[in-house]
Amino acid sequence: MARTVLLGALAALFFSSTFILNRAMSLEGGHWLWAASLRYAFMLPILLLWTLATGGPKAVTDALRLFLRNPLFWTLAGTIGFGVFYAGVTLAAAYSPGWVTATTWQATILATPLVLALLGRRVPTNGLVFTAAIFAGIVLVNYEQAQTAAAVGSLWGVAAVLVAAIAYPLGNQLVWEARHGGKGRIPRIDQPCLDAGRTPTLLLTIGSIPFWLLLIAIIQPPPPSQGQITQTALVALLSGVIATTLFLRARSRAKNAYELAATDATQALEVVFCLLGETLLLAAPWPGPLGLAGITLAVVGLVLYVCRQV
């Protein structure tokens, strides 16, 4: 269990780059849709090369066969877990500072028990007090932000992140359910390669492609700048490939609903990493008393939650 939590915490460190770099691109005037879609455009060749380098041509072939056996499942899971999730995160960057987005993102910890219940899993109860503390922290951070002139814009950002916070654990849990026997319309995909993290990341990326193409066709954003392309490539590597692989690896190690919820709770550390990074790199203002209290509550809630699970 301790190793699972450590993997989740390490993933949170790399995930935090998403909020910082997306905010930087937004401040430079880049369209949020390119920040989202180009991430997965870069991730695809990186993941294919990684799979080829570590497993050879057979690993790539096996992964593609897994997709072709259940294309609807991977497209649905990829659209929800990668498409809707990251569209919401990047849209929020246009309205809110990165650390606010990262703190609001912790609502995904509260969404996890709902997703588990939706898919027929026993909902963890021991950590509800701690998740309530995390939620209280989210409320404090956003209440402080609502006092500024950009209150309406911040609310749009909050709404976008809340949708993303539900989509991400839902997409990930669909993969977990498929790997552990499937149920109902979720197919059984009993393949050990899904435990590595690299393979499900690749398959979910492929599954999200139709979503991005449709969104680009509908919105028709102006062309991205060279700076936005470079920063998006960095997000793809740090957050899209490294962080997602670590996180899915951590989730694959979870044996029950309690461990799944504890693993998802490690994402609260993204707030700390993001706040430090954005303050140092983007000269963002330090949060006020309510913001600091909210962040503290979110992190303390995580620590207590994980200690209880361990």
N, C-alpha and C positions, 0 to 999 in steps of 0.2 A: 504493500500500500504506500509506503514512504517513497519508493522509487516512482510510483505512478504520480504522486503529488509533485515530486521534484521535476519530472518531465513536463507536467502541466505548468509549473512555475517558469521553467526555461522557455516554454512556448510563449508564455505571457510577455517575457522580455522581448522576443522577436516580434510578437504581435503588436507591441506598442509602437513600432516604427510606422505601422499603418496610419495611426491617428496623427502622428507628427508630420509625416510626409504629405498626407492628404491635405492637412491644414496649410502646409507650405504651398502646395500647388494651388489651393483655393485662393490664398492671398495674392498669388501671382496672376490670377485671372484665368486659370485653366478650367475647362468644363469638367464637371464631376463625372460625367459618363465615360470620358476617356480615361480618367483616373481609375475607374472601375473595370471597364472592359479590357483595356490594354494590360492590366495586371494578369488577366488569365490568358491573354494572347502570348505574353512572355513566359508564363508558367508552363504552358504546354510543351514547347521545345525543351525547356530546362528539365522537366520531369521525364520526357522521353529519353533524353541523353543520359540522365541519371540512371534510369532503369536499364538502359543499354549498357552503361559502364559497369554497373554493379551485378546485373543478372544476365547480360548477354542478350542476343536476339530473341532467345526463347522467352525471357521475362517480358519483353515488349509484346511478343506474339500472344503470350498467355493473358496479359492484361487486356489486349484488344479483344480477344475471344470472350473474356468475361463481360466486356461491354456489349458485344454483339449477341450474347445469349440473353441478356436482359436489358435491351436498349431503353425501353420505356421507364424502367425502374431507375436507371442511372441518370436519365434525362430529368426525371421528376426530382430525384434527390439532389442532383447538381443545380437545377433551377432554384430550388428552395434553399439548400444549404450554402451554395456559393453565389448564385445570381441575386435573389431577393436580399439575402444577407448583405452582400457587399455593395449593392446599389444603395441600400439604406445608409450604410456607414459613410460612403463617399458623398452622398447627398447632404448628410448632416454636417460634413466638414465645411460646406459653404455657408453655414449659419452659426456654428458654434466653435469655440476653441477646442483643440484636440483633447485636452484633459477633461473637459466637460463631456465630450462625446464618449471618452473612455469610461468615465464614471457612470454615465447613463447606461452604457453598454452592460454594466453589471446586472442590469435587469434580466439578462440571460440566465443568471443563476436562479432567479425566481421562476423563469420560464421552464427550466429543466424539469422540476417536479410535475408541471402541467403536461409537458410533452410525454413524460414517462407514464402518467396516468392515462393520457389519450391513447397510448399504445399498449395499455393493459399491464403495465409494470407497477409493482408496489411503490408507492410514493414515500420517500424518506421522511420521517417525522422528527427524529432527534435533532436535526439541524434547522428546524423551522424558526426557532428563536434567533439563530445566528443569521439566517437569510433575511429575517425581518430587520435586523440591525443594518445589513447591507442595503436593503431597500430604503431605510430611513436615511442612510448616508446619501443615496441617490437623490432623494427628495430635497435634502438640505442644499446640495450642490446646485440643483436646478432652481431652487427657490432664490438663492443668492443671485444667480444669473438673470432671473426674471425681473430683478430690480433695475436692470440696466435699460438703456434706450432700445437695445436690440431684442427686447423681450419677445415680440411676436416672431421674429426670425428664429430665436432660440427654441421656441415651442415647435416650430416646424422641424428643426434639427432633432429635438427630443422625440417627436413622433416617428421620424424616419429611423432613429436608432432603436426605438422600442419594437418596430416591425422586424428589424434585422435581428434583434435579440431573441425573438421567437423563431425566426426562420433558421438561424444557425444550429441550435441544438436539435431542431426537428430534422433537418437534413442529415446531421451526424448520427442521430438515433436511428434513422431509417437504415443506415449502413450497418450499425451495430446489430439491429434486429435481424437483418439479412444474414450477417455473419454467424449469428447465434441461433440459427434454425428457421428464421422467418415466421410469419404468422399472417393469416388472412390473405390479402393480396400482395403482401411483401414476400418476394421469392426467397427461397433458401439458397444462400451462396456460401457453401461450406468450403472456403478456400483459404488455407493458411497465409497466402500472400497478402490477404487483406489486413493481417495483423501488423505488417511492417509500417503502415502509414503512407508510404510512398505510392503504393498501388491505388488505394481508395482516393488519394488526392488527385492522381492522374485521371481516374475514371470520373470523378465528380467534376473535374475541370472540363473534360470532353463533354460531359452531360450538360454543362452550363452554356456551351457555345450557342445553341439555338436562341436562348434567352437574350444574350448580348447582341446577336445579329438583329433580332426583332426590335430590341430597344433602340439600337442605332438607326434602324430604318424609320422608326416612328419619330424620334426626337431630332435626328439629323443635326448633331452638334457641329460647330465650326472645327476645322482641323486642329489637332493638338500642336503645341509648341515643342521645340527640341528639348527644352528643359523639362517639360511635363513627361515626355517620352522617357528621358533618362531617369527621372525620379520614380516613375511607375515601374521601370525595370528593376530598380532597387527594392521597391515594395514587393514586387513579384518574388524576388529571391529571398529576402529576409522574412517577410510575413507569409506570402503565398506558398512558398516551397518549404523553407526550414521550419517556421512556426507551425504551419498546418500539419506537416508530417509528424512533428514532435507531439502535437496535441492529439492527433488521431491515433498515434502509437500509444499514448497514455490512456486514451479511452478504450483501446482494444485490450488493455491489461485489466480493466475493471471487470469484476466478476458479478456484480449485482448493482441494483439501483442506488444503493448508498454510495458505493465507490464511484459510480458515474456522476452523481451529484457533487461529490467532493472534488473530483477531477475538474468538472466545469467551474467550480467555485474558485479555482486557482486563477481564473481570468481577472479577479479583482486586483491582482498585482499589476495589471496593465495601467491602472490609474497612477500608481506611484512612478513607474517607469516613464509614462507619457508626460506627467507633470514635470519631472526633472528634465527630460529631453526637450520639451517645448520651451521651458523657461531658459535653458542654457543656449539652445540653438536658434529659437525664434524670438527671443526677448519678450516672451509672453508675460503678462502681469501675474504676480503671485496671487493665489486665491485669498479671499478675505476670511474672516473668522468662521463664518458658516461653511464656506467651501472646505476649509481645512478640517473642520469638525466632521463634515460629511465624508471626506476622504478617509479620515481616521476610523469612522464607524464602519465603512466598507471594508477596510483592511483588517480591523479587529474582528469583524464578523467572519471574515475568511479564516483567520488564524484559529478562532474558536471552533469553527465548523470542521476544519481539517483535524485539529487536535482531538475533537470528539470522535471523528471517523477513525483516526489512527488508534 
